[in-house]
Amino acid sequence: MGDWRRGRRGVAAAVGVAVLLGGSAYAGWALTPSAGPAPVARPSDRAEIPSTTLPPLDEPVPTAAPAPDDLPEIAYDPAPAGFPDDPDTLDTTPLTEGLRPTRRLATYDGPGGRPVAFLMPTISEVPLTVPIARRERGWTAVLLPSANRKLAWLPPGGFRTVALRDQIVVERVPYRLTWYRDGVARRTWQVSLGQRGQETPLGRTFVLGRTPPPESVYGGVDIYALGSVPDDPASVPDGLRGAHIGIHTWHHDGELGQQTTNGCIRLTPSGQRLLLTEVPEGSPVVVVDALPAPPSTA
């Protein structure tokens, strides 16, 4: 997200992020999986695997309670309340499997728990891939879209899994973003992050989708929309209400290493282009204050 307070540049940034989110005021724009070069998705990298994970034979699978038809759907708007916290939200261990719904799926607050909302195969018409965070007694927990530091639990069936090779780790204190593949650091960039009161949210999230840049201030490079949202929605300008956190470029690099955004992660155009080429939707993103040791690429 851009800096709302800096004249035309701030106004353009605020509009741009609202567009990024596909808000009703800017309905002509939405996430698109095919804007610009398609992310690399080699068959061996992203081969789909049937969802056949089962518990040990002596451990029964908790029964899924019937889900009322009037449950809300998880969409671009903030996710409904009632989902459990992600207990490992600051863990940078790579999540190596993603889940792709093949139909409308009821999500629960725990294995055998209460149904909370429906997870759809798409969000804003973009095919959905969510990282798998844990498994328990035949159930699968995924990172919840449109929320921060929350999990959604699913019973067996109705989805396929895909291998995830890439991960993005953002460190707030050194203003650093590192791209990993297969657990190995590949590249590191300095970034700009959220200003005071609008800090870039901590925790695990993922690349939800991408959208073309709506204004020239974004440097002509596509934008990643993440699954995360501002921690304090009331703190952002009115034009950003309902916004997701994004990874994007800017029309200059003079603010790298500073807290100047409304929560988004800003890096160089060359860095963003490389990520867009290499890191597909569904890839996990983790925001921490600092890693125990700098990555080898720092």
C-alpha positions as CSV (number, residue, x, y, z in Angstrom):
1,M,0.0,0.0,0.0
2,G,1.2,3.5,-0.8
3,D,1.5,6.5,1.5
4,W,-1.9,8.3,1.5
5,R,-0.4,11.5,2.9
6,R,1.9,12.4,0.1
7,G,-0.2,14.4,-2.4
8,R,-1.0,12.9,-5.8
9,R,1.4,10.0,-5.2
10,G,-0.4,9.0,-2.0
11,V,-3.9,9.3,-3.6
12,A,-2.8,7.1,-6.5
13,A,-1.4,4.6,-4.1
14,A,-4.5,4.5,-2.0
15,V,-6.7,4.1,-5.1
16,G,-4.3,1.4,-6.4
17,V,-4.6,-0.8,-3.4
18,A,-8.3,-0.5,-3.3
19,V,-8.3,-1.6,-6.9
20,L,-6.0,-4.4,-6.0
21,L,-8.6,-5.7,-3.7
22,G,-11.4,-5.5,-6.2
23,G,-13.5,-3.3,-4.0
24,S,-17.0,-2.4,-5.1
25,A,-16.0,1.2,-5.7
26,Y,-13.5,-0.1,-8.3
27,A,-15.4,-3.0,-9.7
28,G,-13.7,-2.7,-13.1
29,W,-10.5,-4.1,-11.6
30,A,-9.9,-7.5,-10.0
31,L,-7.3,-10.1,-9.4
32,T,-6.2,-11.9,-12.5
33,P,-4.1,-15.0,-12.8
34,S,-3.0,-14.3,-16.3
35,A,-1.9,-10.6,-16.2
36,G,1.5,-10.4,-17.7
37,P,3.9,-13.4,-17.8
38,A,2.4,-16.4,-16.2
39,P,4.2,-17.7,-13.1
40,V,6.5,-20.7,-13.7
41,A,4.5,-23.9,-12.9
42,R,6.5,-26.9,-14.1
43,P,4.5,-30.2,-14.1
44,S,7.1,-31.8,-11.7
45,D,6.9,-28.7,-9.4
46,R,3.1,-28.4,-9.1
47,A,1.8,-31.9,-9.8
48,E,-1.6,-32.4,-8.2
49,I,-2.0,-35.2,-5.7
50,P,-5.3,-36.7,-4.6
51,S,-6.3,-35.9,-1.0
52,T,-5.9,-39.3,0.5
53,T,-4.3,-38.4,3.9
54,L,-5.8,-40.7,6.6
55,P,-5.0,-41.1,10.3
56,P,-3.6,-44.4,11.7
57,L,-6.0,-47.3,11.6
58,D,-6.6,-47.1,15.4
59,E,-7.5,-43.4,15.3
60,P,-10.9,-42.6,14.0
61,V,-11.6,-39.6,11.8
62,P,-13.8,-37.1,13.6
63,T,-17.1,-36.7,11.8
64,A,-17.8,-33.5,10.1
65,A,-21.0,-31.8,11.3
66,P,-23.5,-30.9,8.5
67,A,-22.9,-27.3,7.4
68,P,-25.9,-25.0,7.1
69,D,-26.5,-23.7,3.6
70,D,-26.6,-20.1,4.8
71,L,-23.0,-20.1,6.1
72,P,-20.9,-17.2,4.7
73,E,-18.4,-17.8,1.9
74,I,-14.8,-16.9,2.3
75,A,-14.2,-14.2,-0.2
76,Y,-12.1,-11.0,-0.7
77,D,-13.8,-9.3,2.1
78,P,-12.6,-10.0,5.6
79,A,-13.1,-13.6,6.6
80,P,-15.9,-14.3,9.2
81,A,-15.0,-14.6,12.8
82,G,-14.8,-17.9,14.6
83,F,-11.7,-19.5,13.1
84,P,-8.8,-20.6,15.4
85,D,-5.5,-18.9,15.7
86,D,-2.5,-20.3,13.8
87,P,-0.3,-21.6,16.7
88,D,2.9,-21.5,14.5
89,T,2.3,-18.2,12.7
90,L,5.9,-17.1,13.1
91,D,7.4,-20.4,12.1
92,T,9.5,-20.0,8.9
93,T,9.7,-23.7,8.2
94,P,8.5,-24.0,4.6
95,L,5.0,-25.2,3.9
96,T,5.4,-27.6,1.0
97,E,1.9,-28.5,0.1
98,G,-1.0,-26.5,-1.1
99,L,-4.7,-27.3,-1.1
100,R,-7.0,-26.7,-4.1
101,P,-10.8,-27.0,-3.5
102,T,-12.6,-28.9,-6.3
103,R,-16.0,-27.8,-5.0
104,R,-17.6,-25.7,-2.2
105,L,-16.1,-27.0,1.1
106,A,-17.3,-26.4,4.6
107,T,-14.5,-25.2,6.9
108,Y,-14.5,-25.8,10.6
109,D,-12.9,-24.4,13.8
110,G,-11.2,-27.7,14.5
111,P,-11.3,-31.5,13.6
112,G,-14.9,-32.5,14.2
113,G,-15.7,-29.0,15.3
114,R,-18.2,-26.3,14.4
115,P,-18.7,-25.3,10.7
116,V,-17.8,-21.6,10.2
117,A,-17.8,-20.8,6.5
118,F,-17.5,-22.2,3.0
119,L,-14.3,-22.2,1.1
120,M,-14.8,-21.9,-2.7
121,P,-12.6,-23.1,-5.6
122,T,-12.0,-19.5,-6.5
123,I,-11.8,-16.0,-4.9
124,S,-12.6,-13.1,-7.2
125,E,-12.6,-15.6,-10.1
126,V,-9.0,-16.6,-9.4
127,P,-8.4,-20.4,-8.7
128,L,-7.5,-20.8,-5.1
129,T,-4.5,-22.5,-3.7
130,V,-4.0,-22.3,0.1
131,P,-0.9,-23.6,2.0
132,I,-1.5,-26.6,4.2
133,A,-0.3,-25.8,7.8
134,R,-1.0,-29.0,9.6
135,R,-2.9,-32.3,9.7
136,E,-4.6,-34.0,12.6
137,R,-6.8,-37.1,12.8
138,G,-7.5,-37.1,9.0
139,W,-8.4,-33.4,8.9
140,T,-6.4,-30.7,7.2
141,A,-5.7,-27.1,8.3
142,V,-4.9,-24.4,5.8
143,L,-4.0,-20.8,6.2
144,L,-7.2,-18.8,6.1
145,P,-7.6,-16.3,3.2
146,S,-8.7,-12.7,4.0
147,A,-7.6,-12.9,7.6
148,N,-4.4,-12.7,9.7
149,R,-2.9,-15.6,11.7
150,K,-5.9,-17.9,11.4
151,L,-6.4,-21.5,10.3
152,A,-9.4,-23.2,8.7
153,W,-9.9,-27.0,9.2
154,L,-11.3,-29.3,6.5
155,P,-12.5,-32.9,6.6
156,P,-11.2,-35.4,4.0
157,G,-12.4,-35.0,0.4
158,G,-13.3,-32.3,-2.0
159,F,-9.8,-31.0,-2.7
160,R,-6.5,-31.9,-4.3
161,T,-3.0,-31.0,-3.2
162,V,-0.1,-29.5,-5.0
163,A,3.6,-29.2,-4.2
164,L,4.8,-25.8,-3.1
165,R,8.5,-25.1,-3.7
166,D,8.7,-21.4,-3.1
167,Q,8.5,-19.3,0.0
168,I,8.9,-15.5,0.7
169,V,10.2,-14.4,4.1
170,V,9.9,-10.7,5.1
171,E,11.9,-9.3,8.1
172,R,10.5,-6.1,9.5
173,V,13.5,-4.9,11.5
174,P,16.1,-5.1,8.7
175,Y,13.5,-4.3,6.0
176,R,14.5,-7.4,4.1
177,L,12.6,-9.8,1.7
178,T,14.1,-13.2,0.8
179,W,12.9,-15.6,-1.7
180,Y,13.5,-19.3,-1.0
181,R,13.2,-22.3,-3.2
182,D,13.2,-25.8,-1.8
183,G,14.3,-24.3,1.5
184,V,17.4,-22.5,0.0
185,A,17.7,-18.7,-0.1
186,R,17.9,-17.6,-3.7
187,R,17.6,-13.8,-3.6
188,T,17.3,-11.0,-1.1
189,W,16.0,-7.4,-1.5
190,Q,15.6,-4.4,0.7
191,V,12.0,-3.3,1.0
192,S,9.8,-0.6,2.4
193,L,7.2,-1.6,5.0
194,G,4.1,-0.3,6.9
195,Q,4.4,3.0,8.7
196,R,3.7,3.3,12.4
197,G,0.1,2.4,13.2
198,Q,-0.2,0.6,9.9
199,E,2.6,-1.9,10.3
200,T,2.9,-4.9,7.9
201,P,1.1,-7.7,9.7
202,L,3.3,-10.4,11.3
203,G,2.7,-14.1,10.6
204,R,2.1,-16.6,7.9
205,T,0.1,-15.8,4.8
206,F,0.4,-16.6,1.1
207,V,0.2,-15.2,-2.4
208,L,-3.5,-15.0,-3.2
209,G,-3.3,-13.6,-6.7
210,R,-1.9,-10.9,-8.9
211,T,-3.3,-7.8,-10.7
212,P,-2.0,-5.3,-13.2
213,P,-0.8,-2.0,-11.8
214,P,-3.7,0.5,-11.8
215,E,-1.6,3.6,-11.7
216,S,1.8,4.7,-13.0
217,V,3.2,5.1,-9.4
218,Y,3.4,1.3,-9.3
219,G,6.2,1.3,-11.9
220,G,4.4,-0.7,-14.5
221,V,4.8,-4.0,-12.7
222,D,2.1,-6.4,-11.6
223,I,1.1,-6.5,-8.0
224,Y,0.8,-9.6,-5.7
225,A,-2.2,-9.6,-3.4
226,L,-1.6,-11.6,-0.2
227,G,-4.1,-13.5,2.0
228,S,-3.4,-11.0,4.8
229,V,-5.3,-7.8,5.6
230,P,-4.4,-4.7,7.8
231,D,-4.3,-5.6,11.5
232,D,-6.3,-2.4,12.3
233,P,-8.7,-1.8,9.4
234,A,-9.7,1.6,11.0
235,S,-6.1,2.9,10.8
236,V,-5.9,2.9,7.0
237,P,-7.4,5.7,4.8
238,D,-11.0,5.4,3.7
239,G,-9.9,4.5,0.2
240,L,-8.1,1.4,1.5
241,R,-10.9,0.0,3.7
242,G,-11.3,-3.7,3.0
243,A,-7.8,-3.8,1.5
244,H,-5.4,-6.8,1.5
245,I,-1.7,-6.5,2.0
246,G,0.3,-6.6,-1.2
247,I,3.8,-6.9,-2.6
248,H,4.5,-4.3,-5.2
249,T,6.9,-1.8,-6.7
250,W,7.0,2.0,-6.7
251,H,7.9,4.6,-9.3
252,H,11.2,5.2,-7.4
253,D,13.4,3.3,-4.9
254,G,14.2,6.2,-2.6
255,E,12.1,4.9,0.3
256,L,13.5,1.4,0.5
257,G,14.5,0.5,4.1
258,Q,11.8,2.8,5.6
259,Q,8.3,2.6,7.1
260,T,6.4,4.5,4.4
261,T,3.5,2.3,3.2
262,N,0.0,1.6,4.5
263,G,1.1,-2.0,5.3
264,C,2.2,-3.3,2.0
265,I,5.7,-4.6,1.1
266,R,7.5,-2.5,-1.6
267,L,10.6,-3.7,-3.4
268,T,12.5,-2.9,-6.6
269,P,10.9,-3.4,-10.1
270,S,13.5,-6.0,-11.0
271,G,12.9,-7.9,-7.9
272,Q,9.2,-7.9,-8.3
273,R,9.5,-9.1,-11.9
274,L,11.6,-12.0,-10.8
275,L,9.2,-13.0,-8.1
276,L,6.3,-12.8,-10.6
277,T,8.1,-15.1,-13.0
278,E,9.2,-17.6,-10.4
279,V,6.7,-17.6,-7.4
280,P,3.2,-18.9,-8.2
281,E,-0.1,-18.3,-6.4
282,G,-0.4,-20.3,-3.2
283,S,3.2,-19.9,-2.2
284,P,3.6,-19.1,1.5
285,V,4.7,-15.7,2.8
286,V,6.0,-15.3,6.4
287,V,6.5,-11.9,8.0
288,V,8.7,-11.8,11.1
289,D,10.6,-9.1,13.0
290,A,13.9,-10.8,12.3
291,L,15.4,-14.2,11.5
292,P,17.8,-15.7,14.1
293,A,20.6,-15.2,11.5
294,P,20.6,-13.4,8.2
295,P,20.0,-15.5,5.1
296,S,23.0,-16.4,3.0
297,T,21.9,-14.1,0.3
298,A,21.7,-11.0,2.5
